[in-house]
Amino acid sequence: MSTSALPSMGTGVELEIGGMTCASCAMRIEKKLNKLDGVIATVNYATEKAKVTVPDGYDPALLIAEVEKTGYSAVMPAPKGQKKDGAAAGDADDADPELLSLRNRLIGAIVLTVPVIAMAMIPALQFTYWQWASLALAAPVILWAAWPFHKAAWTNLKHGAATMDTLISMGTSAAFLWSLYALFFGTAGTPGMTHPFEFALAPSDGAANIYLEVGAGVTMFILAGRYFEKRSKKQAGAALRALLELGAKEVAVLRGGVETKIPVEDLQVGDEFLVRPGEKIATDGVVVSGTSAVDASMLTGEAVPVEVSEGDTVTGATTNVGGRLVVRATRIGSDTQLAQMAQLVEDAQTGKAEVQRLADRISGVFVPIVIVIAFVALGGWLGAGFPVTAAFTAAVAVLVIACPCALGLATPTALLVGTGRGAQMGVLIKGPEVLESTRKIDTVVLDKTGTVTTGKMTLVDVVVEAGTDRTELLRLAGALEDASEHPIAQAIAKGATQEVGALLTPESFANIEGKGVQGIIDGHAVLVGRDSLLAEWSQKLSHELTSAKARAEGEGKTVVVVGWDGQARGLLVVADTVKPTSAEAIAQFKAIGLTPILLTGDNEAVARQIAAEVGIEEVIAEVLPKDKVDVVIRLQKEGRIVAMIGDGVNDAPALAQADLGLAMGTGADVAIEASDITLVRGDLRSAVDAIRLSRKTLGTIKTNLFWAFAYNVAAIPVAALGMLNPMLAGAAMALSSVFVVGNSLRLRGFKSVAKH
């Protein structure tokens, strides 16, 4: 049944898939599931999950059975916030059996393989029975450590596909089986046998040659690559765990007028609960009584706290930074904005198109060609009247030399050096898939607050009434605001301290909720806050101050009015300021061919002003937090390849949805977890370096892969002619590996574009 004929409605089912070793595995499972009647499936290799839409009432067991028939495992995921055994997700890191198995195999392979390679490559180490010692050490590596490759190759074979696993399994098995033949039925097992250090090419029956170091070495290198890749992939689920950890754990609920502490999971819709200053709001609700300022920056990314009073809605996981609030719960559990954001992140990660691995793409063509050449060599030698042993020697030699040791190093070494250089520059790259994403990026979407701007309130302007001294205004207003914990008050106090030095201590202080503060400073009765507070004391703003206030507010800035001794004296203007390096970074984005777009929940006027200041022409403003991901999807549908840079929880779904997500390391943990690249310093120029370094690293990997195969391709005719000296095979393997490592080390010289 074609998927286009399916009804649009259905039930969403999620499966955790096990046993995938490459992107082609995901494609195979997806194809198999989509053949089922009424099923639409998307399988993601990076997150190891399948999102499936099935008709209502469809038994998920049928999906699991189909996946298992394909040779992989599938289970329904545990509820969010729970481990499979029912323990809370935050208790400890999940013990991943697959990762543990890979690590054990890698450690075993390293311990056993190093002596095997040393003995094969250094004639001085070849003692009387060295070949039998090599067999004892290499056999567990090729049979046990390489078992995941053999198993995957068999699965691929059953489905008529060839991947890098096929190449590894075929080459290591051929090397091992021929070595067994040479040891037990040829002359390689003779005491005192050596692999002499010579490069003479002469046909032989192969009975004196063993290739155990090839099989063991390839296994060790490729296991190392798989292990580090698997570790980086495991981080994919950490974004969701980070989101679920943001909320409050306990809540002070009011029942019958009595305050009772209960776990937040036991909260019911309609319950009234108490939120004291500094506490997190337990769930989405409506303010029943009290006034306060709520810091929603964790969810919205906006720096200015929101003033709330009776009747206003508040969001779970935001922080009460002002007065005491009583809130009535309106949404709990999976209905809250936080839970919905977690779902958005997961949807974005699962639906992310995965670029198929380069090595697998090359292997898909290379493996069939090598097998054909091996059979041609076998037939050619037999047809020419040579002995069967000589013919088989040539055929097996083709398979052995085709098993590329350097291929196992090509990606890990470039990644190791590239990511190491990135770390020195404050750029953390999460894995090989990330590098592939940077190749075609043409658009960079920038969150405003905390990314282009500092994300912190700063005193940016002081406007004084005629006859009022600026220093005096800062001295009195700063002293009064220093006694308040409100974020805007703290920004004013900090700005005043920088300009006038140490601040006085108020003789008296009172917080007027929702309006401002008042007190006695140095004998003056001072008011700082909204103009309505001053109006209550008959302190009217002059025409000049009123005009300056309107102008500043029109630019999206926050204005605080100051008065003392019965008269309005001036204005203090507070705003989020542009980072000093943002304009330079935007110019550099344009220089590497990217179109910058500013994306913000702020009003159009503020967004346009910030954009003009840094040199961005395209602005998307007044976007709700949950709609940022829709903006990224819209740009992708227009054919753009999108990089997203952000720092807040609200950016996490968009970071996961974008073709490349870059998170400021100074931002929320969940944004960092949902991203592909983390910029430690919070300097936007690091994003330019990240994209340039990623592209350079990807280019190095491609060069490495080309040469890793080129060495083998060049040696295949030699092998087919029956002239593959084992020392030459070892030398080719070593030379290709040295080239790959040397080429990767060139990344250490990568330079930042930042001007210091």
C-alpha positions in Angstrom: 0.0 0.0 0.0 1.5 3.4 -0.9 1.9 5.8 1.9 0.3 8.6 -0.1 -3.0 6.7 0.0 -3.0 6.5 3.8 -5.5 8.5 5.9 -3.9 11.5 7.6 -5.3 10.7 11.0 -3.8 8.0 13.2 -2.1 7.2 16.5 1.6 8.1 17.1 3.8 5.3 18.4 7.4 5.6 19.4 9.9 2.7 19.4 13.5 2.5 20.7 15.5 0.6 18.1 18.6 -1.4 19.0 21.4 -3.0 16.9 21.7 -0.2 14.2 25.3 0.3 13.2 24.9 2.8 10.3 22.4 5.1 8.6 21.6 2.4 6.1 20.3 0.2 8.9 17.8 3.0 9.8 16.7 3.3 6.1 16.2 -0.5 5.9 14.0 -0.6 9.1 12.1 2.5 7.8 11.4 0.8 4.4 10.3 -2.4 6.1 7.8 -0.6 8.5 6.4 1.6 5.7 5.4 -1.6 3.8 3.0 -2.5 6.6 -0.7 -1.7 5.9 -1.6 1.8 7.2 1.8 2.6 8.7 4.0 5.7 8.1 7.4 5.5 9.8 10.5 7.6 10.3 13.6 6.0 11.8 16.5 8.1 13.1 19.9 6.6 13.4 21.2 9.4 15.7 18.6 9.1 18.4 18.0 5.3 17.7 14.2 5.9 17.7 11.3 5.3 15.3 8.3 7.6 15.1 5.4 5.6 13.6 1.9 6.7 12.7 -0.5 3.8 12.8 -4.3 3.4 12.4 -6.3 3.7 15.6 -6.3 0.4 17.6 -3.2 -0.9 15.8 -1.2 -3.3 18.0 2.4 -1.9 18.5 3.6 -5.6 19.0 3.2 -6.0 15.2 5.7 -3.1 14.6 8.1 -4.7 17.1 7.8 -8.1 15.4 8.5 -6.5 12.0 11.6 -4.7 13.3 12.9 -8.0 14.8 12.3 -9.8 11.5 14.7 -7.3 9.9 17.4 -8.3 12.4 17.1 -5.5 14.9 15.5 -5.1 18.4 12.6 -2.7 19.3 10.9 -1.8 22.5 8.3 0.8 23.6 10.2 3.6 25.5 9.7 4.0 29.3 7.5 7.0 30.4 9.4 10.3 30.4 11.2 10.9 33.6 11.3 7.1 34.3 13.9 4.5 33.6 12.8 1.1 32.3 13.0 -0.3 35.8 10.8 2.5 37.2 13.6 4.5 38.8 13.7 8.2 38.3 15.7 9.3 35.3 17.7 11.7 37.3 19.0 9.1 39.8 22.1 8.2 37.8 23.4 7.8 34.3 21.6 5.0 32.4 24.0 2.0 32.1 23.9 1.4 28.3 24.6 -2.3 27.8 25.6 -1.7 24.1 28.1 1.0 25.1 29.5 -1.1 27.9 29.9 -4.1 25.5 31.7 -1.9 23.0 34.0 -0.5 25.6 34.9 -4.0 26.9 35.5 -5.2 23.3 37.7 -2.1 22.6 39.8 -2.6 25.7 40.3 -6.3 25.0 41.2 -5.5 21.3 43.8 -2.9 22.3 45.5 -5.2 24.9 45.7 -8.1 22.5 46.3 -6.3 19.1 49.3 -4.1 20.0 51.7 -7.0 20.5 50.4 -8.7 17.3 51.1 -5.6 15.1 54.5 -5.1 16.8 55.6 -8.6 16.1 54.4 -8.5 12.4 56.0 -5.2 11.6 59.3 -5.5 13.5 61.3 -8.6 12.4 63.5 -8.3 15.5 60.5 -9.3 17.7 59.7 -12.4 15.6 60.9 -15.1 18.1 60.8 -18.9 17.3 57.0 -19.4 17.8 55.9 -15.8 17.3 53.3 -16.8 14.6 51.5 -19.1 17.1 51.6 -16.4 19.8 50.0 -14.0 17.2 47.3 -16.5 16.5 46.5 -16.9 20.3 46.3 -13.1 20.7 44.5 -12.3 17.4 41.8 -15.0 17.4 39.8 -13.5 20.3 40.0 -10.0 18.6 38.8 -11.2 15.2 36.1 -13.6 16.6 34.9 -11.9 19.8 35.8 -8.2 19.6 34.7 -8.0 15.9 31.5 -9.9 16.5 29.2 -6.8 16.1 30.7 -6.3 12.6 30.2 -10.0 11.6 26.6 -9.9 12.9 25.8 -6.7 11.1 27.4 -8.0 7.9 25.3 -11.1 8.0 22.1 -9.0 8.6 23.1 -6.8 5.6 23.8 -9.9 3.4 20.3 -11.2 4.1 18.9 -8.0 2.8 21.2 -7.7 -0.2 23.1 -4.7 1.1 26.8 -3.9 1.6 28.1 -1.4 4.2 31.4 -0.7 6.0 30.5 -3.6 8.3 30.5 -6.0 5.3 33.9 -4.7 4.3 35.3 -5.1 7.8 33.9 -8.6 8.3 34.9 -9.8 4.9 38.5 -8.5 5.2 39.2 -9.6 8.8 37.6 -13.1 8.1 39.6 -13.6 5.0 42.8 -12.5 6.7 42.1 -14.9 9.7 41.0 -17.9 7.6 43.9 -17.7 5.3 46.3 -17.3 8.2 44.8 -20.5 9.7 45.3 -22.3 6.4 48.9 -21.1 6.1 49.7 -22.1 9.8 48.1 -25.5 9.8 48.4 -26.7 6.1 51.1 -24.4 4.7 54.6 -23.6 5.9 53.8 -20.6 8.0 53.6 -22.7 11.2 57.2 -23.9 10.8 59.3 -22.9 13.9 61.5 -19.9 13.2 59.3 -18.6 10.3 59.8 -14.9 9.8 58.3 -12.2 7.6 61.5 -10.7 6.2 61.8 -7.0 5.7 61.8 -7.0 1.9 59.7 -5.5 -0.9 60.4 -8.0 -3.7 57.3 -8.9 -5.6 57.1 -12.5 -6.7 54.2 -14.9 -7.1 53.9 -17.5 -4.4 51.3 -20.0 -3.1 50.7 -17.9 0.0 51.3 -20.8 2.3 54.0 -19.0 4.2 52.1 -15.8 4.7 49.9 -14.8 7.7 47.8 -11.7 8.0 46.7 -11.8 11.6 47.9 -8.2 12.3 45.6 -6.9 9.5 42.5 -8.6 11.0 43.2 -7.6 14.5 44.4 -4.0 13.7 41.4 -3.2 11.6 39.1 -4.5 14.3 40.8 -2.4 17.0 40.8 0.9 15.1 37.2 0.6 13.9 36.0 -0.4 17.3 37.6 2.8 18.7 35.7 4.9 16.1 32.4 3.1 16.9 32.8 3.5 20.7 33.4 7.2 20.6 30.6 7.7 18.1 28.2 5.7 20.3 29.2 7.8 23.3 28.4 11.1 21.5 25.1 9.7 20.3 24.1 8.8 23.8 23.9 12.6 24.5 20.8 12.9 22.3 18.4 12.1 25.1 20.1 14.3 27.6 18.2 17.4 26.4 14.9 15.9 27.5 16.3 14.9 30.8 17.6 18.4 31.3 14.2 19.9 30.5 12.4 17.6 32.9 14.9 18.5 35.6 14.0 22.2 35.3 10.7 22.1 37.1 10.1 22.4 40.9 10.2 19.1 42.8 7.9 20.1 45.7 5.1 22.6 46.1 3.4 24.3 49.1 -0.2 23.6 48.4 -3.1 25.4 50.3 -5.9 23.1 51.2 -8.5 24.3 53.7 -6.3 27.3 54.4 -3.5 25.0 55.6 -0.1 25.0 53.8 1.1 21.5 53.1 4.3 20.4 51.2 3.6 17.8 48.6 5.5 16.3 45.6 4.7 18.3 42.4 3.4 15.1 40.8 0.5 15.0 43.3 -0.7 18.5 42.4 -4.2 18.6 40.9 -5.8 21.1 38.5 -7.6 23.7 40.6 -5.2 23.4 43.6 -4.0 26.7 45.0 -0.3 26.8 45.9 2.1 29.3 47.5 5.2 30.7 45.7 7.7 32.7 47.9 10.4 35.0 46.5 13.2 33.0 44.9 11.1 29.8 44.5 10.2 28.2 41.2 6.5 28.2 40.1 5.5 24.5 40.3 3.2 24.4 37.3 1.2 26.6 34.8 -1.5 28.6 36.6 -3.3 31.9 37.3 -2.3 34.3 40.1 -5.0 34.3 42.7 -3.4 36.9 45.0 -0.2 38.9 45.3 2.0 40.9 42.9 5.5 40.1 41.9 8.1 40.0 39.1 8.6 36.6 37.4 11.9 35.8 35.8 10.9 33.7 32.7 14.3 34.0 31.0 14.9 30.2 31.4 11.9 29.6 29.1 11.5 32.7 27.0 15.1 33.9 26.8 14.0 37.4 27.5 16.0 39.3 30.1 13.3 41.6 31.5 11.3 40.1 34.4 7.5 40.1 33.8 5.3 41.9 36.4 2.4 39.8 37.4 -0.6 40.4 39.6 -4.1 38.9 40.3 -5.6 37.3 37.2 -2.3 37.0 35.3 -1.1 33.6 34.0 2.3 32.2 35.0 4.3 29.3 33.6 5.8 26.4 35.5 9.6 26.3 36.0 9.8 30.1 35.9 11.2 31.9 39.0 9.4 34.3 41.3 11.9 37.1 42.0 9.6 39.6 43.7 6.7 39.3 46.2 4.6 36.4 47.6 2.2 34.8 45.2 -0.8 32.4 45.5 -1.4 30.6 42.2 -4.2 28.3 41.1 -3.0 25.4 39.0 -4.5 25.3 35.5 -2.3 22.7 33.7 -0.3 19.8 35.2 2.0 17.0 34.0 2.3 16.6 30.2 -0.1 19.5 29.5 2.3 22.1 30.9 4.3 24.4 28.6 7.6 22.8 29.9 6.4 19.3 29.0 5.2 20.5 25.6 8.6 22.0 25.0 10.2 18.7 25.9 8.0 17.0 23.3 9.0 19.6 20.7 12.7 18.9 21.3 12.1 15.2 21.0 10.0 15.6 17.8 12.7 17.8 16.3 15.5 15.4 17.1 13.7 12.3 15.8 12.6 14.0 12.6 16.0 15.4 11.8 17.3 14.1 8.4 20.4 12.1 8.9 23.2 12.4 6.3 24.3 8.8 5.5 27.8 8.0 6.6 30.5 8.6 3.9 32.3 5.4 4.6 29.1 3.4 4.2 28.3 5.1 0.9 31.8 4.3 -0.4 31.6 0.8 1.0 28.3 0.2 -0.8 30.1 0.5 -4.2 33.6 -0.7 -3.1 32.6 -4.0 -1.6 30.8 -5.5 -4.6 33.7 -4.4 -6.9 36.3 -6.0 -4.6 34.3 -9.3 -4.5 34.0 -9.3 -8.3 37.8 -8.7 -8.6 38.5 -11.5 -6.1 36.4 -13.9 -8.2 38.0 -12.7 -11.4 41.4 -13.3 -9.9 40.4 -16.8 -8.8 39.0 -17.7 -12.2 41.9 -16.1 -14.1 44.5 -18.1 -12.1 42.6 -21.4 -12.4 41.9 -20.7 -16.2 45.7 -20.1 -16.7 46.4 -23.6 -15.3 47.9 -22.6 -12.0 47.4 -24.7 -8.8 44.2 -24.1 -6.7 46.3 -22.9 -3.8 47.9 -20.1 -5.9 44.5 -19.1 -7.3 43.0 -18.9 -3.8 46.1 -17.0 -2.5 45.4 -14.3 -5.1 41.7 -14.1 -4.4 42.1 -14.0 -0.6 45.0 -11.4 -1.0 42.5 -9.2 -2.8 40.1 -9.4 0.1 42.8 -8.8 2.7 44.3 -5.7 1.0 40.8 -4.4 0.5 40.2 -4.3 4.3 41.4 -0.7 4.9 43.1 -0.2 8.3 43.4 3.6 7.5 39.6 3.7 7.1 39.2 3.0 10.8 41.5 6.0 11.5 40.1 8.3 8.9 37.2 9.7 10.8 38.3 9.3 14.5 41.7 11.0 14.1 40.4 14.0 12.2 37.5 14.2 14.7 39.9 13.9 17.6 42.3 16.6 16.3 39.5 18.9 15.0 37.4 18.7 18.2 40.5 19.1 20.3 41.4 22.3 18.4 37.8 23.4 18.7 37.9 22.9 22.5 41.0 25.1 22.7 39.0 27.8 20.9 35.9 27.4 23.0 34.0 25.3 20.4 32.6 21.9 21.5 31.6 19.7 18.5 29.5 16.7 19.3 30.2 14.2 16.6 30.7 13.3 12.9 27.1 13.9 11.9 27.6 17.6 13.0 30.4 18.1 10.5 28.3 16.8 7.6 25.6 19.3 8.6 27.9 22.3 8.2 28.7 21.6 4.6 25.7 23.2 3.0 24.5 25.7 5.6 23.4 28.9 3.8 21.3 30.6 6.5 22.1 31.4 10.2 19.1 32.2 12.5 20.2 34.1 15.6 18.2 34.4 18.8 18.4 37.9 20.1 18.6 37.8 23.9 21.8 36.2 25.2 23.1 35.5 21.7 23.4 38.8 19.8 22.8 40.8 23.1 24.3 40.1 26.6 20.9 38.9 28.0 21.4 41.0 31.1 19.8 44.3 32.1 22.3 47.2 32.0 21.9 50.9 32.8 22.3 52.5 29.4 21.1 56.1 29.9 20.5 58.7 32.5 18.2 61.7 31.7 18.1 64.5 34.3 15.7 67.5 34.9 17.2 70.9 34.3 19.1 72.0 37.5 19.5 68.4 38.7 23.1 66.9 39.1 23.5 63.6 37.3 25.9 62.3 39.9 23.5 63.2 42.7 20.6 61.4 40.9 22.7 58.2 40.5 24.0 58.4 44.1 20.5 58.6 45.6 18.6 56.3 43.2 21.5 53.7 43.2 21.5 53.6 47.0 17.8 53.0 47.2 17.7 50.4 44.4 20.7 48.6 46.0 18.4 47.6 48.8 16.0 45.9 46.4 16.4 42.4 44.9 14.5 43.2 41.7 16.7 42.5 38.6 16.1 46.0 37.2 17.0 47.6 40.6 20.2 45.6 40.7 21.1 46.7 37.1 20.6 50.4 38.3 22.7 49.8 41.5 25.5 48.2 39.5 25.5 51.1 36.9 25.5 53.7 39.7 28.4 52.0 41.6 30.5 52.0 38.4 30.0 55.7 38.0 29.8 57.2 41.5 31.6 54.5 43.6 30.4 53.0 46.9 26.7 53.5 47.6 25.0 54.8 50.8 22.8 52.6 53.1 19.2 53.8 53.2 18.0 55.2 56.5 14.6 53.6 55.7 13.3 51.4 52.8 9.9 50.2 51.6 9.0 48.1 48.6 5.7 49.3 47.0 4.6 46.1 45.1 4.2 46.6 41.4 5.2 50.2 41.5 8.7 50.7 42.9 10.6 51.6 46.1 10.8 54.5 48.5 13.1 55.5 51.4 15.2 58.0 53.1 18.8 58.5 51.7 21.1 61.1 53.2 18.1 63.0 54.6 16.2 63.0 51.3 12.8 61.3 50.8 13.5 59.4 47.5 11.1 57.6 45.2 12.2 55.2 42.4 9.8 53.3 40.1 6.9 53.8 37.8 5.6 57.4 37.1 2.3 56.3 38.8 4.3 56.0 42.1 5.6 59.6 41.8 2.1 60.8 40.8 0.7 59.5 44.1 3.2 62.0 45.7 2.2 64.8 43.3 5.5 64.6 41.5 4.8 65.3 37.8 7.2 64.7 35.0 8.1 67.7 32.8 7.4 67.7 29.1 11.1 67.0 28.4 11.2 64.0 30.7 7.8 62.7 29.3 9.2 62.9 25.7 12.5 61.1 26.7 10.5 58.4 28.5 8.2 57.8 25.5 11.2 57.7 23.1 13.1 55.1 25.2 10.0 52.9 25.7 9.4 53.1 21.9 12.8 51.5 21.5 11.8 48.7 23.8 13.8 49.9 26.8 12.7 49.9 30.4 12.4 53.4 32.1 12.5 54.0 35.8 11.5 57.5 37.2 13.4 59.1 40.1 12.1 61.9 42.4 13.0 63.3 45.8 12.0 66.1 48.1 8.7 66.6 46.4 9.9 66.8 42.8 10.6 64.5 39.8 14.3 64.7 39.1 15.1 62.4 36.1 14.9 59.0 34.3 17.0 55.9 34.4 16.9 53.8 31.2 17.7 50.1 31.5 18.1 47.7 28.5 19.7 44.6 27.2 22.8 45.7 25.3 24.4 44.3 22.2 27.6 42.2 22.8 30.7 44.1 21.7 31.7 41.3 19.2 28.3 40.7 17.6 28.7 43.2 14.7 32.1 41.7 13.8 30.6 38.2 13.9 27.7 39.1 11.6 30.2 40.5 9.1 32.1 37.3 9.2 29.0 35.2 8.7 28.3 37.1 5.5 32.0 36.7 4.5 31.6 32.8 4.6 28.4 33.0 2.5 25.7 32.8 5.2 22.6 35.0 5.4 21.9 36.1 9.0 18.3 36.3 10.3 17.4 37.8 13.7 14.7 35.8 15.5 13.1 37.2 18.7 10.0 37.4 20.8 10.6 41.1 21.3 8.6 43.8 19.5 9.4 44.7 16.0 10.9 48.2 16.9 13.4 46.7 19.4 14.4 43.9 17.0 14.9 46.3 14.0 17.1 48.6 16.1 19.3 45.7 17.4 19.5 44.3 13.8 20.5 47.6 12.4 23.2 48.0 15.1 24.9 44.7 14.1 24.2 44.7 10.4 21.4 42.2 10.0 18.8 42.9 7.2 16.2 40.1 7.8 14.3 40.2 11.1 11.5 37.9 12.4 10.1 39.5 15.6 7.2 38.9 18.1 7.6 35.1 17.8 6.2 33.1 20.7 8.7 30.6 22.3 6.9 27.5 21.0 6.7 29.0 17.5 10.5 29.4 17.0 10.7 25.8 15.7 7.9 26.6 13.2 10.0 29.4 11.8 13.0 27.1 11.3 10.7 24.5 9.6 9.3 27.3 7.3 12.8 28.4 6.3 13.7 24.7 5.6 10.6 24.3 3.4 11.8 27.4 1.4 14.9 25.4 0.5 17.3 27.0 3.0 19.8 24.9 5.0 19.5 26.4 8.4 21.9 26.9 11.3 20.3 28.1 14.5 22.2 29.9 17.3 20.5 30.3 20.7 20.9 30.0 24.5 17.5 29.6 26.2 15.2 26.7 26.9 12.8 28.2 24.4 15.5 27.8 21.8 16.0 24.0 22.4 13.3 22.7 20.0 14.5 25.1 17.2 18.2 24.1 17.9 17.2 20.4 17.5 15.1 21.1 14.4 17.7 23.1 12.6 20.2 21.4 10.2 22.9 22.7 12.6 22.2 23.8 16.2 24.8 26.0 18.0 24.2 26.8 21.7 25.9 29.5 23.7 27.7 27.8 26.6 26.6 30.7 28.9 22.9 29.7 28.3 20.6 27.0 29.6 21.8 23.4 29.9 18.9 22.1 27.8 19.8 24.4 24.9 23.4 23.1 25.1 22.2 19.5 25.1 19.8 20.0 22.2 22.5 21.6 20.1 25.2 20.1 17.8 27.9 22.6 18.7 28.4 24.4 22.0 30.2 27.8 22.1 31.8 27.9 25.5 32.7 31.6 25.6 29.3 33.0 24.5 31.1 35.0 21.9 29.2 35.0 18.6 32.5 35.0 16.7 33.0 31.5 18.0 30.1 30.4 15.9 31.9 31.5 12.7 35.0 29.6 13.9 32.8 26.5 14.7 31.4 26.4 11.1 34.8 27.0 9.5 36.5 24.4 11.7 33.7 21.9 11.1 33.9 22.4 7.3 37.7 22.0 7.5 37.5 18.9 9.6 34.9 17.4 7.2 37.2 18.2 4.3 40.1 16.4 6.1 37.9 13.3 6.8 37.0 13.2 3.1 40.7 13.4 2.1 41.5 10.7 4.6 38.8 8.4 3.3 39.9 9.0 -0.3 43.5 8.0 0.5 42.5 5.2 2.8 40.7 3.6 -0.2 43.3 4.8 -2.8 46.1 2.8 -1.1 44.0 -0.3 -1.1 42.8 0.2 -4.7 46.4 0.7 -5.9 47.4 -2.6 -4.1 44.5 -4.7 -5.4 46.0 -5.4 -8.8 49.3 -6.4 -7.1 47.2 -8.8 -4.9 45.3 -10.1 -7.9 48.6 -11.0 -9.6 49.5 -13.1 -6.6 52.5 -10.8 -5.6 51.2 -9.5 -2.3 54.2 -9.8 0.0 52.9 -9.7 3.6 55.6 -7.1 4.5 54.3 -5.0 1.6 50.7 -5.4 2.9 51.9 -4.3 6.3 53.9 -1.4 4.9 50.9 -0.2 2.8 48.7 -0.4 5.9 51.2 1.5 8.0 51.9 4.1 5.3 48.2 4.8 4.7 47.7 5.1 8.5 50.6 7.5 8.9 49.3 9.6 6.0 45.8 9.8 7.6 47.2 10.7 11.0 49.5 13.3 9.5 46.8 14.8 7.5 44.5 15.0 10.5 47.3 16.7 12.6 47.3 19.6 10.1 44.0 20.7 11.8 46.0 21.8 14.8 47.1 24.9 12.9 43.5 26.1 12.4 43.3 29.8 13.2 40.4 31.8 14.6 39.0 34.7 12.5 38.4 36.8 15.6 40.4 40.1 15.7 42.1 40.5 19.1 
